[in-house]
Amino acid sequence: MVDIFEPLSREEIEQLSGQLSDQHLEAGEIFYNPGDSSERLFLLWKGRVRIYKTADGREFTLAMVESGTVFGEMALTAQRLREAYAQAMEASEISVMRREDLERLILDRPEVGLQIAHLLSERLRRYETRLEDVTLKGTTARLASLLMLLIESEGVVTGQKYLKIPTHYTHQHLGTMIGSNREAVTRAFSRLQDAGIVELRRRLIYVADIEALRQASEEGKGDREKCTS
């Protein structure tokens, strides 16, 4: 199930699926690049996708897209891919929808348009949070704020009442998401770890104290640490 299609019946979804082109992606495969200007909506049925840009030899991650949602180069989604890359972070399954097909669907089923509006408002909130972080906060606070967003979007409660981020994010990946380098992220993570706020187990991040993490995410406004990247 893809989030914007929740209002549709199973029969409508099956009919729609028959009209889409499907694509299997290997882990690490880049399937959209800045030279591709076509308007397409990608439906991510399975897997995980990273949207990123490059500048001066560095990468900046714009979004990590989880399965069950949509993204693409289309004005209706506010997830513009122009000048960006889309890369499968693991083996993934996607379908491709043309703009005219989406517009026809919205005219036939306005509930789908409402679902898209809710999706866009949530994405806008996340982008605003990350922009504020990069502008006003130091590295440790930016990392804590990002971990809060990841816990909110994909966190699960473990048996020990820890909150776990089930996706493996390297320090390099985290750095591209907060505008910092790997070394700075490693130092920031060590600070949070030394404070007993987070733990690293089998390459996965566990949050031991969510309130302390929230407080850490609010520190450093107006006193931003210098990025050594």
PARO-914723 format. One line per 10 residues: number of its first residue (from 1); for each residue x, y, z of N, C-alpha, C. Coordinates in Angstrom, 2 decimals. Example, Ala and Ser with C-alpha at 12.3 -4.5 7.8 and 13.67 -1.06 7.14 Angstrom:
1 = 13.19,-5.69,7.80,12.30,-4.50,7.80,13.20,-3.30,7.80 | 12.85,-2.25,7.08,13.67,-1.06,7.14,12.90,0.03,7.87
***
This chain:
1 = 0.84,-1.20,0.00,0.00,0.00,0.00,0.88,1.26,0.00 | 0.55,2.20,-0.86,1.22,3.50,-0.90,0.30,4.53,-0.26 | 0.87,5.41,0.58,0.05,6.27,1.43,-1.01,7.08,0.69 | -0.68,7.66,-0.46,-1.66,8.52,-1.13,-2.82,7.73,-1.73 | -2.67,6.40,-1.84,-3.72,5.58,-2.43,-4.61,4.92,-1.39 | -4.49,5.29,-0.13,-5.32,4.70,0.92,-6.82,4.84,0.65 | -7.29,5.95,0.03,-8.74,6.06,-0.21,-9.26,5.09,-1.28 | -8.37,4.47,-2.05,-8.80,3.62,-3.15,-9.13,2.20,-2.66 | -10.05,1.58,-3.36,-10.39,0.18,-3.06,-9.31,-0.72,-3.65 | -9.31,-1.97,-3.23,-8.34,-2.92,-3.75,-8.49,-3.07,-5.27
11 = -9.73,-3.06,-5.74,-9.95,-3.21,-7.18,-9.38,-2.01,-7.94 | -9.57,-0.80,-7.37,-9.03,0.39,-8.02,-7.51,0.38,-8.04 | -6.90,-0.09,-6.95,-5.45,-0.16,-6.88,-4.92,-1.17,-7.89 | -5.58,-2.32,-7.99,-5.14,-3.33,-8.95,-5.26,-2.81,-10.38 | -6.34,-2.07,-10.65,-6.51,-1.49,-11.99,-5.42,-0.47,-12.27 | -5.12,0.36,-11.26,-4.07,1.37,-11.42,-2.71,0.71,-11.62 | -2.43,-0.33,-10.86,-1.14,-1.02,-10.96,-0.91,-1.57,-12.36 | -1.99,-2.00,-12.99,-1.87,-2.54,-14.33,-1.49,-1.51,-15.37 | -1.63,-0.23,-15.02,-1.32,0.86,-15.95,0.08,1.42,-15.73 | 0.78,0.96,-14.69,2.08,1.52,-14.33,3.21,0.65,-14.85
21 = 4.35,1.27,-15.07,5.55,0.51,-15.42,6.34,0.25,-14.15 | 6.75,-1.00,-13.96,7.46,-1.41,-12.75,8.95,-1.51,-13.02 | 9.73,-1.32,-11.95,11.18,-1.37,-12.09,11.81,-1.93,-10.81 | 12.72,-2.88,-10.97,13.48,-3.41,-9.83,14.82,-2.70,-9.77 | 15.21,-2.25,-8.58,16.45,-1.52,-8.39,17.38,-2.31,-7.49 | 18.64,-2.35,-7.87,19.65,-2.98,-7.03,20.16,-1.98,-6.00 | 20.69,-2.46,-4.89,21.26,-1.59,-3.87,22.37,-0.75,-4.48 | 22.31,0.56,-4.25,23.31,1.47,-4.78,23.01,2.02,-6.16 | 21.98,1.50,-6.82,21.67,1.92,-8.19,21.10,3.33,-8.22 | 21.65,4.18,-9.09,21.15,5.54,-9.31,20.20,5.48,-10.51
31 = 18.94,5.79,-10.30,17.95,5.66,-11.37,17.37,7.00,-11.81 | 17.83,8.07,-11.21,17.44,9.41,-11.67,18.65,10.31,-11.47 | 18.94,11.16,-12.47,20.09,12.06,-12.36,19.72,13.44,-12.88 | 20.57,14.44,-12.65,20.23,15.82,-13.04,19.90,16.01,-14.52 | 20.35,15.11,-15.37,20.06,15.25,-16.79,18.68,14.79,-17.19 | 17.93,14.19,-16.26,16.59,13.69,-16.54,15.56,14.74,-16.14 | 14.87,15.31,-17.13,13.94,16.41,-16.86,12.48,16.00,-17.00 | 12.20,14.72,-17.21,10.81,14.29,-17.41,10.04,14.33,-16.10 | 8.75,14.64,-16.19,7.89,14.69,-15.01,7.31,13.29,-14.77 | 7.79,12.68,-13.69,7.33,11.34,-13.34,7.15,11.26,-11.84
41 = 6.18,10.45,-11.45,5.95,10.18,-10.04,6.39,8.75,-9.76 | 7.29,8.58,-8.80,7.77,7.25,-8.44,7.00,6.75,-7.22 | 6.49,5.54,-7.31,5.80,4.90,-6.20,6.74,3.84,-5.63 | 7.16,4.03,-4.40,8.12,3.12,-3.78,7.35,2.06,-2.99 | 7.25,0.87,-3.57,6.52,-0.22,-2.93,7.37,-0.92,-1.88 | 8.66,-1.06,-2.17,9.55,-1.81,-1.29,10.94,-1.20,-1.35 | 11.62,-1.12,-0.18,12.99,-0.64,-0.15,13.10,0.77,0.39 | 14.21,1.43,0.04,14.50,2.76,0.56,15.33,3.52,-0.47 | 15.03,4.80,-0.64,15.67,5.62,-1.67,16.22,6.90,-1.05 | 17.40,7.29,-1.51,18.00,8.56,-1.07,17.96,9.57,-2.20
51 = 17.48,10.78,-1.89,17.51,11.89,-2.83,18.64,12.82,-2.39 | 19.58,13.11,-3.29,20.71,13.94,-2.88,21.22,14.81,-4.02 | 21.93,15.86,-3.65,22.58,16.74,-4.61,24.08,16.75,-4.33 | 24.86,17.21,-5.30,26.29,17.33,-5.13,26.72,18.76,-5.40 | 27.74,19.21,-4.67,28.30,20.55,-4.86,29.72,20.55,-4.34 | 30.64,20.99,-5.16,32.05,21.06,-4.77,32.57,19.72,-4.28 | 32.12,18.65,-4.93,32.59,17.33,-4.57,31.95,16.74,-3.32 | 31.00,17.43,-2.73,30.32,16.94,-1.53,28.88,16.59,-1.86 | 28.31,15.68,-1.07,26.92,15.29,-1.24,26.09,15.86,-0.09 | 24.86,16.27,-0.42,23.92,16.69,0.61,22.62,15.94,0.40
61 = 22.22,15.15,1.39,21.00,14.36,1.29,19.78,15.23,1.53 | 18.90,15.29,0.56,17.67,16.07,0.69,16.58,15.28,1.41 | 16.52,13.99,1.14,15.46,13.18,1.75,15.83,11.71,1.68 | 15.39,10.97,2.68,15.46,9.51,2.68,14.01,9.03,2.58 | 13.67,8.38,1.49,12.30,7.98,1.21,12.11,6.51,1.59 | 11.16,6.26,2.48,10.87,4.90,2.91,9.76,4.30,2.04 | 9.64,2.99,2.07,8.62,2.31,1.27,7.22,2.73,1.70 | 6.31,2.73,0.74,4.92,3.08,1.04,4.59,4.53,0.77 | 5.45,5.23,0.03,5.14,6.62,-0.28,5.60,6.95,-1.70 | 5.48,8.22,-2.07,5.78,8.64,-3.43,6.77,9.79,-3.42
71 = 7.43,9.98,-4.55,8.34,11.11,-4.75,8.53,11.25,-6.25 | 9.11,12.37,-6.68,9.36,12.50,-8.10,9.47,13.93,-8.57 | 9.81,14.08,-9.84,9.93,15.38,-10.48,8.57,15.79,-11.01 | 7.77,16.35,-10.11,6.41,16.72,-10.46,5.93,17.82,-9.52 | 5.38,18.89,-10.07,4.97,20.01,-9.26,3.99,19.60,-8.17 | 3.16,18.59,-8.45,2.13,18.19,-7.49,2.71,17.57,-6.22 | 3.94,17.09,-6.25,4.51,16.40,-5.09,5.40,17.27,-4.24 | 5.83,18.43,-4.73,6.77,19.31,-4.02,8.04,18.56,-3.64 | 8.34,17.50,-4.32,9.59,16.75,-4.11,10.35,16.85,-5.42 | 10.87,18.05,-5.70,11.50,18.29,-6.98,12.84,17.58,-7.05
81 = 13.07,16.86,-8.14,14.31,16.13,-8.31,15.28,16.85,-9.25 | 14.89,18.00,-9.76,15.75,18.71,-10.70,17.11,18.97,-10.07 | 18.16,18.66,-10.83,19.54,18.81,-10.37,19.86,17.88,-9.21 | 19.07,16.83,-9.03,19.31,15.89,-7.92,19.43,14.47,-8.46 | 19.93,13.60,-7.61,20.06,12.18,-7.90,19.09,11.41,-7.02 | 18.60,10.28,-7.53,17.80,9.35,-6.73,18.52,8.01,-6.76 | 18.83,7.49,-5.58,19.62,6.26,-5.46,18.93,5.27,-4.54 | 18.85,4.03,-4.98,18.29,2.97,-4.13,19.33,2.60,-3.07 | 18.94,2.67,-1.80,19.86,2.35,-0.71,19.87,0.86,-0.41 | 18.89,0.15,-0.91,18.80,-1.30,-0.78,17.98,-1.79,-1.95
91 = 17.88,-3.09,-2.14,17.06,-3.63,-3.22,15.64,-3.08,-3.09 | 15.14,-2.48,-4.15,13.86,-1.76,-4.07,12.98,-2.06,-5.27 | 11.69,-1.86,-5.07,10.71,-2.02,-6.15,9.93,-0.72,-6.30 | 9.91,-0.17,-7.51,9.17,1.06,-7.75,8.27,0.91,-8.97 | 7.26,1.76,-9.02,6.45,1.92,-10.22,6.50,3.38,-10.62 | 6.30,3.63,-11.90,6.40,4.98,-12.43,5.04,5.42,-12.96 | 4.64,6.64,-12.57,3.34,7.18,-12.97,3.56,8.52,-13.67 | 2.90,8.70,-14.80,3.02,9.96,-15.53,2.11,11.02,-14.93 | 2.46,12.28,-15.18,1.71,13.39,-14.60,0.26,13.36,-15.04 | 0.00,13.12,-16.31,-1.38,13.13,-16.80,-2.22,12.04,-16.13
101 = -1.59,10.90,-15.83,-2.32,9.83,-15.15,-2.67,10.22,-13.72 | -1.73,10.89,-13.03,-2.00,11.34,-11.67,-3.10,12.40,-11.66 | -3.04,13.34,-12.58,-4.06,14.38,-12.64,-5.44,13.79,-12.91 | -5.49,12.80,-13.77,-6.77,12.13,-14.07,-7.29,11.41,-12.82 | -6.39,10.79,-12.08,-6.79,10.08,-10.86,-7.34,11.05,-9.83 | -6.70,12.21,-9.68,-7.16,13.20,-8.70,-8.53,13.75,-9.08 | -8.76,13.95,-10.37,-10.07,14.42,-10.81,-11.15,13.38,-10.53 | -10.80,12.11,-10.72,-11.77,11.03,-10.47,-11.97,10.77,-8.98 | -10.88,10.86,-8.20,-10.93,10.58,-6.77,-10.25,11.71,-6.00 | -10.99,12.79,-5.69,-10.40,13.94,-4.98,-9.75,13.57,-3.65
111 = -10.16,12.44,-3.06,-9.55,12.01,-1.78,-8.05,11.79,-1.94 | -7.63,11.38,-3.14,-6.20,11.18,-3.38,-5.48,12.53,-3.32 | -6.12,13.56,-3.84,-5.54,14.90,-3.77,-5.37,15.37,-2.34 | -6.35,15.04,-1.47,-6.24,15.40,-0.05,-5.08,14.66,0.60 | -4.90,13.40,0.25,-3.78,12.64,0.79,-2.44,13.27,0.39 | -2.36,13.73,-0.85,-1.14,14.39,-1.31,-0.91,15.68,-0.54 | -1.98,16.44,-0.26,-1.84,17.69,0.50,-1.29,17.42,1.89 | -1.78,16.36,2.56,-1.27,15.99,3.88,0.20,15.59,3.80 | 0.55,14.85,2.76,1.93,14.41,2.58,2.86,15.60,2.38 | 2.42,16.56,1.58,3.26,17.73,1.30,3.45,18.60,2.54
121 = 2.41,18.75,3.34,2.53,19.58,4.55,3.52,18.96,5.53 | 3.54,17.64,5.64,4.49,16.96,6.53,5.91,17.10,6.00 | 6.09,16.96,4.68,7.43,17.12,4.11,7.92,18.55,4.28 | 7.04,19.51,4.12,7.43,20.91,4.30,7.88,21.16,5.72 | 7.18,20.58,6.70,7.57,20.74,8.10,8.97,20.19,8.33 | 9.25,19.04,7.75,10.57,18.43,7.94,11.66,19.26,7.28 | 11.40,19.78,6.09,12.39,20.61,5.41,12.67,21.88,6.21 | 11.62,22.49,6.75,11.80,23.70,7.54,12.63,23.43,8.79 | 12.39,22.28,9.42,13.15,21.91,10.61,14.62,21.74,10.27 | 14.91,21.05,9.17,16.30,20.83,8.79,16.98,22.12,8.38
131 = 16.27,23.03,7.70,16.85,24.31,7.31,17.19,25.14,8.54 | 16.29,25.13,9.53,16.56,25.85,10.77,17.77,25.25,11.48 | 17.88,23.93,11.48,18.99,23.27,12.14,20.33,23.69,11.53 | 20.42,23.61,10.20,21.67,23.93,9.52,22.05,25.39,9.73 | 21.05,26.26,9.84,21.30,27.69,9.97,21.67,28.09,11.38 | 21.03,27.49,12.39,21.12,28.01,13.75,21.87,27.11,14.74 | 22.04,25.84,14.43,22.54,24.92,15.45,23.95,24.42,15.15 | 24.60,23.97,16.24,25.90,23.32,16.10,25.73,21.88,15.67 | 26.86,21.20,15.41,26.82,19.85,14.87,26.09,18.87,15.78 | 26.38,18.91,17.08,25.75,17.95,17.99,24.24,18.16,18.04
141 = 23.81,19.43,18.10,22.38,19.72,18.13,21.71,19.33,16.81 | 22.41,19.53,15.69,21.85,19.14,14.39,21.69,17.63,14.31 | 22.70,16.90,14.81,22.62,15.45,14.80,21.49,14.97,15.70 | 21.35,15.56,16.88,20.28,15.17,17.80,18.92,15.44,17.17 | 18.79,16.57,16.50,17.52,16.91,15.84,17.20,15.93,14.72 | 18.21,15.53,13.95,18.00,14.55,12.89,17.58,13.21,13.48 | 18.22,12.80,14.56,17.84,11.53,15.19,16.40,11.58,15.69 | 15.97,12.75,16.17,14.58,12.91,16.58,13.64,12.69,15.40 | 13.99,13.26,14.24,13.16,13.09,13.05,13.13,11.62,12.61 | 14.27,10.95,12.68,14.33,9.54,12.28,13.53,8.66,13.24
151 = 13.61,8.97,14.54,12.80,8.23,15.51,11.32,8.45,15.23 | 10.96,9.68,14.91,9.55,10.01,14.64,9.04,9.28,13.41 | 9.88,9.15,12.39,9.42,8.58,11.12,9.53,7.06,11.07 | 10.55,6.48,11.75,10.73,5.04,11.60,11.11,4.31,12.89 | 11.16,5.02,14.02,11.61,4.41,15.27,10.65,3.33,15.77 | 11.23,2.33,16.44,10.44,1.26,17.04,10.88,1.08,18.49 | 9.96,0.64,19.35,10.27,0.42,20.75,10.77,-1.01,20.92 | 11.91,-1.17,21.60,12.46,-2.50,21.83,12.00,-3.03,23.18 | 12.35,-4.27,23.46,11.93,-4.88,24.71,12.49,-4.19,25.93 | 13.67,-3.54,25.79,14.28,-2.84,26.91,13.80,-1.40,27.03
161 = 12.73,-1.06,26.31,12.14,0.28,26.31,13.07,1.32,25.69 | 14.02,0.84,24.89,14.83,1.74,24.09,14.06,2.02,22.80 | 14.38,3.12,22.17,13.86,3.42,20.85,14.95,3.13,19.83 | 14.62,2.30,18.85,15.62,1.88,17.87,15.31,2.46,16.50 | 16.34,2.93,15.81,16.23,3.32,14.41,16.62,2.09,13.60 | 15.68,1.42,12.95,15.95,0.10,12.35,16.79,0.14,11.08 | 17.05,1.33,10.54,17.85,1.47,9.33,19.30,1.77,9.71 | 20.23,1.12,9.02,21.65,1.39,9.26,22.06,2.66,8.53 | 22.40,3.68,9.29,22.91,4.93,8.73,24.38,5.07,9.11 | 25.26,5.18,8.14,26.66,5.42,8.44,26.83,6.88,8.86
171 = 27.96,7.17,9.51,28.24,8.56,9.88,28.36,9.43,8.63 | 28.84,8.82,7.54,28.91,9.57,6.28,27.52,9.97,5.80 | 26.57,9.03,5.85,25.20,9.34,5.44,24.58,10.40,6.34 | 24.77,10.25,7.65,24.22,11.24,8.58,24.80,12.61,8.30 | 26.09,12.65,7.97,26.72,13.93,7.67,26.11,14.62,6.46 | 25.77,13.84,5.43,25.16,14.44,4.25,23.76,14.96,4.54 | 23.17,14.51,5.64,21.81,14.93,5.99,21.79,16.16,6.89 | 22.92,16.50,7.50,22.95,17.68,8.38,23.99,18.71,7.93 | 24.56,18.52,6.74,25.51,19.49,6.23,26.83,19.48,6.97 | 27.32,18.30,7.32,28.58,18.18,8.05,29.39,17.04,7.46
181 = 30.64,16.86,7.94,31.44,15.76,7.43,31.43,14.59,8.40 | 32.00,13.48,7.96,31.93,12.24,8.75,32.63,12.40,10.09 | 33.79,13.08,10.10,34.54,13.23,11.34,33.76,14.03,12.37 | 33.11,15.11,11.93,32.33,15.93,12.85,31.14,15.15,13.40 | 30.52,14.33,12.56,29.40,13.51,13.02,29.88,12.49,14.05 | 31.03,11.89,13.81,31.57,10.91,14.76,31.81,11.55,16.12 | 32.37,12.77,16.14,32.59,13.46,17.41,31.27,13.79,18.09 | 30.28,14.25,17.29,28.98,14.60,17.87,28.29,13.37,18.43 | 28.36,12.25,17.70,27.73,11.03,18.18,28.39,10.56,19.48 | 29.71,10.72,19.56,30.42,10.32,20.78,29.96,11.14,21.97
191 = 29.69,12.44,21.75,29.19,13.28,22.84,27.83,12.76,23.34 | 26.95,12.45,22.41,25.64,11.93,22.80,25.77,10.57,23.47 | 26.70,9.78,22.99,26.91,8.45,23.57,27.49,8.56,24.98 | 28.46,9.45,25.16,29.07,9.63,26.48,28.06,10.15,27.49 | 27.07,10.91,27.01,26.04,11.44,27.90,24.95,10.40,28.21 | 25.09,9.20,27.65,24.11,8.15,27.90,22.80,8.33,27.16 | 22.81,9.16,26.10,21.59,9.45,25.36,21.35,8.43,24.26 | 22.41,8.01,23.58,22.29,7.05,22.48,23.29,5.92,22.67 | 23.01,4.82,21.98,23.93,3.69,21.95,24.00,3.17,20.52 | 25.10,2.50,20.21,25.26,1.88,18.90,25.41,0.38,19.11
201 = 24.46,-0.40,18.55,24.50,-1.85,18.67,24.33,-2.48,17.29 | 25.32,-3.27,16.92,25.26,-3.95,15.63,24.95,-2.98,14.51 | 25.59,-1.84,14.55,25.51,-0.78,13.53,24.16,-0.06,13.50 | 23.31,-0.30,14.49,22.03,0.39,14.58,22.04,1.34,15.78 | 21.34,2.45,15.65,21.30,3.47,16.70,20.11,3.23,17.61 | 20.38,3.21,18.91,19.35,3.08,19.94,19.33,4.36,20.77 | 18.15,4.86,21.05,18.00,6.05,21.90,17.56,5.59,23.29 | 18.41,5.89,24.28,18.13,5.47,25.66,17.30,6.51,26.41 | 17.44,7.78,26.03,16.76,8.87,26.75,16.22,9.87,25.74 | 14.95,9.71,25.35,14.39,10.55,24.30,14.26,12.00,24.74
211 = 13.98,12.24,26.02,13.86,13.61,26.50,15.22,14.31,26.48 | 16.27,13.60,26.86,17.61,14.18,26.81,18.01,14.45,25.37 | 17.60,13.57,24.45,17.89,13.79,23.04,17.17,15.04,22.54 | 15.91,15.22,22.97,15.16,16.40,22.57,15.82,17.68,23.09 | 16.29,17.64,24.34,16.98,18.79,24.90,18.28,19.07,24.15 | 19.00,18.02,23.80,20.24,18.20,23.05,19.99,18.81,21.68 | 18.84,18.49,21.09,18.51,19.03,19.77,18.22,20.52,19.80 | 17.91,21.05,20.99,17.58,22.47,21.11,18.77,23.31,21.56 | 19.88,22.67,21.86,21.04,23.41,22.34,21.83,24.02,21.19 | 22.51,25.11,21.50,23.44,25.69,20.54,22.85,26.66,19.55
221 = 21.58,27.01,19.67,21.01,28.01,18.74,21.74,29.35,18.97 | 22.16,29.92,17.87,22.85,31.20,17.96,24.31,31.05,18.32 | 24.76,29.81,18.58,26.16,29.56,18.93,26.64,28.36,18.16 | 26.49,28.44,16.87,26.75,27.31,16.00,28.22,26.94,16.00 | 28.48,25.62,16.10,29.85,25.16,16.05,30.40,25.32,14.63 | 31.67,25.53,14.50,32.28,25.63,13.18,32.39,24.24,12.57 | 31.97,24.14,11.36,32.06,22.85,10.65,33.45,22.71,10.07 | 34.09,21.61,10.31,35.45,21.41,9.84,35.50,20.75,8.48 | 34.34,20.62,7.87,34.32,19.96,6.56,34.88,20.86,5.50
***
